[in-house]
Amino acid sequence: MGIKGGTIYTTSFPCELCAKQIYQSGIKRVIYNEPYPESISEDVFIKDGAIVVELKQFEGVKSHSYYRLFKAAVDKKEFQQIQKQM
């Protein structure tokens, strides 16, 4: 399955280099978590208008909340030490 016409989910707004690669790959939708201040990347997406790329900021569980939600209750080293003691 190709990526042309697909959606990409990113933690922050794509940088200029990533924006160029996204544009050239034919991805139609970019969902990002955090904005990128004073980015020229948006100009890359609307440069020639031949390919329309939808840019949308993600609404929902943010990255720091996601990390807390899925963070391991016990550190890996602690877990190994607990297993050795058993």
Backbone as CSV, one residue per row, in Angstrom:
resi,resn,N_x,N_y,N_z,CA_x,CA_y,CA_z,C_x,C_y,C_z
1,MET,0.852,-1.174,0.000,0.000,0.000,0.000,0.896,1.235,0.000
2,GLY,0.684,2.141,-0.863,1.468,3.363,-0.955,0.986,4.435,0.016
3,ILE,1.736,5.525,0.047,1.381,6.628,0.952,0.701,7.773,0.218
4,LYS,0.663,7.712,-1.098,0.045,8.780,-1.886,-1.422,8.913,-1.492
5,GLY,-1.804,10.141,-1.148,-3.177,10.399,-0.736,-3.431,10.090,0.725
6,GLY,-2.382,9.707,1.456,-2.535,9.303,2.850,-2.476,10.457,3.836
7,THR,-2.447,10.092,5.110,-2.381,11.033,6.221,-1.139,10.732,7.034
8,ILE,-0.438,11.786,7.470,0.716,11.621,8.343,0.416,12.328,9.661
9,TYR,0.769,11.668,10.761,0.592,12.224,12.104,1.976,12.540,12.662
10,THR,2.202,13.786,13.085,3.502,14.192,13.596,3.348,14.856,14.964
11,THR,4.436,14.840,15.734,4.396,15.463,17.058,4.436,16.982,16.963
12,SER,5.140,17.507,15.962,5.165,18.957,15.765,4.996,19.263,14.278
13,PHE,4.729,20.516,13.989,4.549,20.925,12.598,5.824,20.594,11.828
14,PRO,5.726,20.030,10.636,6.919,19.612,9.893,7.871,20.774,9.593
15,CYS,9.164,20.496,9.674,10.176,21.490,9.298,10.152,21.644,7.778
16,GLU,10.961,22.551,7.257,10.958,22.809,5.817,11.353,21.574,5.008
17,LEU,12.397,20.873,5.437,12.849,19.680,4.718,11.775,18.591,4.733
18,CYS,11.179,18.363,5.902,10.117,17.349,6.005,8.902,17.755,5.178
19,ALA,8.580,19.052,5.181,7.445,19.541,4.400,7.650,19.254,2.919
20,LYS,8.875,19.457,2.438,9.175,19.173,1.027,8.989,17.690,0.720
21,GLN,9.459,16.825,1.624,9.331,15.380,1.409,7.868,14.939,1.475
22,ILE,7.120,15.515,2.395,5.690,15.189,2.502,4.978,15.609,1.228
23,TYR,5.259,16.817,0.777,4.641,17.350,-0.445,4.959,16.471,-1.651
24,GLN,6.230,16.101,-1.799,6.655,15.301,-2.945,6.118,13.875,-2.900
25,SER,5.842,13.364,-1.716,5.346,11.990,-1.595,3.871,11.856,-1.943
26,GLY,3.163,12.985,-1.993,1.745,12.939,-2.347,0.818,12.774,-1.165
27,ILE,1.347,12.913,0.041,0.492,12.838,1.235,-0.469,14.017,1.207
28,LYS,-1.740,13.757,1.483,-2.773,14.782,1.360,-3.131,15.470,2.669
29,ARG,-2.742,14.866,3.801,-3.197,15.406,5.080,-2.089,15.304,6.119
30,VAL,-1.834,16.404,6.839,-0.844,16.431,7.902,-1.557,16.805,9.193
31,ILE,-1.516,15.904,10.156,-2.077,16.163,11.474,-0.887,16.323,12.422
32,TYR,-0.746,17.494,13.021,0.387,17.757,13.897,-0.093,18.094,15.303
33,ASN,0.764,17.852,16.279,0.403,18.055,17.671,0.719,19.472,18.137
34,GLU,1.939,19.909,17.917,2.380,21.222,18.371,2.748,22.093,17.173
35,PRO,2.377,23.371,17.208,2.768,24.263,16.105,4.260,24.550,16.124
36,TYR,4.780,24.972,15.011,6.194,25.322,14.873,6.243,26.829,14.647
37,PRO,6.763,27.592,15.614,6.703,29.058,15.506,7.476,29.597,14.301
38,GLU,6.864,30.533,13.600,7.472,31.220,12.454,8.053,30.246,11.423
39,SER,7.284,29.252,11.083,7.728,28.233,10.137,7.455,28.670,8.704
40,ILE,8.414,28.409,7.822,8.186,28.663,6.397,7.684,27.398,5.703
41,SER,7.493,26.356,6.477,7.037,25.074,5.922,5.677,25.192,5.268
42,GLU,4.812,26.011,5.842,3.471,26.148,5.277,3.543,26.683,3.847
43,ASP,4.520,27.530,3.569,4.714,28.040,2.210,5.040,26.913,1.237
44,VAL,5.763,25.902,1.704,6.110,24.755,0.866,4.841,24.023,0.443
45,PHE,3.899,23.875,1.378,2.669,23.137,1.086,1.755,23.875,0.110
46,ILE,1.803,25.202,0.106,0.893,25.963,-0.760,1.628,26.634,-1.918
47,LYS,2.884,26.240,-2.144,3.754,26.898,-3.119,3.145,26.978,-4.522
48,ASP,2.830,25.843,-5.111,2.342,25.895,-6.491,0.860,25.538,-6.634
49,GLY,0.266,25.041,-5.561,-1.156,24.748,-5.592,-1.535,23.519,-6.389
50,ALA,-0.547,22.798,-6.945,-0.841,21.600,-7.734,-1.344,20.472,-6.832
51,ILE,-0.777,20.389,-5.657,-1.191,19.376,-4.681,-1.713,20.110,-3.449
52,VAL,-2.916,19.797,-3.045,-3.492,20.441,-1.864,-3.233,19.546,-0.659
53,VAL,-2.532,20.090,0.334,-2.228,19.360,1.553,-2.988,20.023,2.689
54,GLU,-3.857,19.258,3.339,-4.635,19.774,4.470,-3.764,19.741,5.727
55,LEU,-3.678,20.875,6.417,-2.912,20.982,7.658,-3.884,21.170,8.812
56,LYS,-3.774,20.298,9.814,-4.713,20.379,10.931,-3.988,20.070,12.233
57,GLN,-4.214,20.927,13.245,-3.621,20.663,14.548,-4.472,19.632,15.274
58,PHE,-3.804,18.649,15.848,-4.469,17.555,16.559,-5.175,18.088,17.801
59,GLU,-6.359,17.585,18.040,-7.101,17.924,19.252,-7.377,16.629,19.994
60,GLY,-6.943,16.570,21.223,-7.122,15.355,22.010,-6.005,15.213,23.015
61,VAL,-5.601,13.985,23.278,-4.533,13.718,24.235,-3.221,14.240,23.647
62,LYS,-2.585,15.181,24.312,-1.327,15.768,23.840,-0.151,14.884,24.228
63,SER,1.013,15.166,23.662,2.185,14.307,23.825,2.572,14.081,25.284
64,HIS,2.595,15.131,26.114,2.979,14.933,27.508,1.949,14.077,28.245
65,SER,0.694,14.240,27.918,-0.353,13.417,28.527,-0.273,11.984,28.019
66,TYR,0.036,11.837,26.748,0.189,10.508,26.155,1.311,9.760,26.856
67,TYR,2.423,10.452,27.097,3.563,9.830,27.771,3.169,9.373,29.176
68,ARG,2.491,10.244,29.907,2.075,9.873,31.269,1.090,8.711,31.238
69,LEU,0.230,8.671,30.242,-0.785,7.625,30.145,-0.148,6.257,29.891
70,PHE,0.886,6.204,29.049,1.482,4.934,28.670,2.849,4.676,29.291
71,LYS,3.274,5.508,30.223,4.557,5.329,30.889,4.528,4.048,31.725
72,ALA,5.610,3.304,31.680,5.700,2.071,32.459,5.646,2.394,33.950
73,ALA,4.936,1.578,34.708,4.812,1.800,36.144,6.138,1.562,36.859
74,VAL,6.941,0.649,36.307,8.233,0.312,36.893,9.301,0.450,35.808
75,ASP,10.429,1.055,36.166,11.551,1.201,35.248,12.075,-0.189,34.863
76,LYS,12.640,-0.315,33.676,13.124,-1.595,33.178,14.176,-2.217,34.110
77,LYS,15.123,-1.399,34.587,16.156,-1.912,35.496,15.547,-2.363,36.815
78,GLU,14.608,-1.570,37.319,13.934,-1.951,38.565,13.205,-3.278,38.394
79,PHE,12.554,-3.447,37.239,11.811,-4.662,36.958,12.739,-5.876,36.939
80,GLN,13.922,-5.715,36.319,14.887,-6.808,36.273,15.394,-7.152,37.670
81,GLN,15.622,-6.155,38.516,16.070,-6.399,39.866,14.993,-7.109,40.687
82,ILE,13.757,-6.740,40.486,12.639,-7.388,41.186,12.552,-8.853,40.779
83,GLN,12.723,-9.123,39.480,12.656,-10.505,38.997,13.800,-11.335,39.564
84,LYS,14.997,-10.762,39.701,16.138,-11.483,40.261,15.903,-11.846,41.722
85,GLN,15.205,-10.989,42.446,14.943,-11.215,43.854,13.911,-12.317,44.068
86,MET,13.113,-12.591,43.077,12.062,-13.610,43.218,12.592,-14.976,43.115
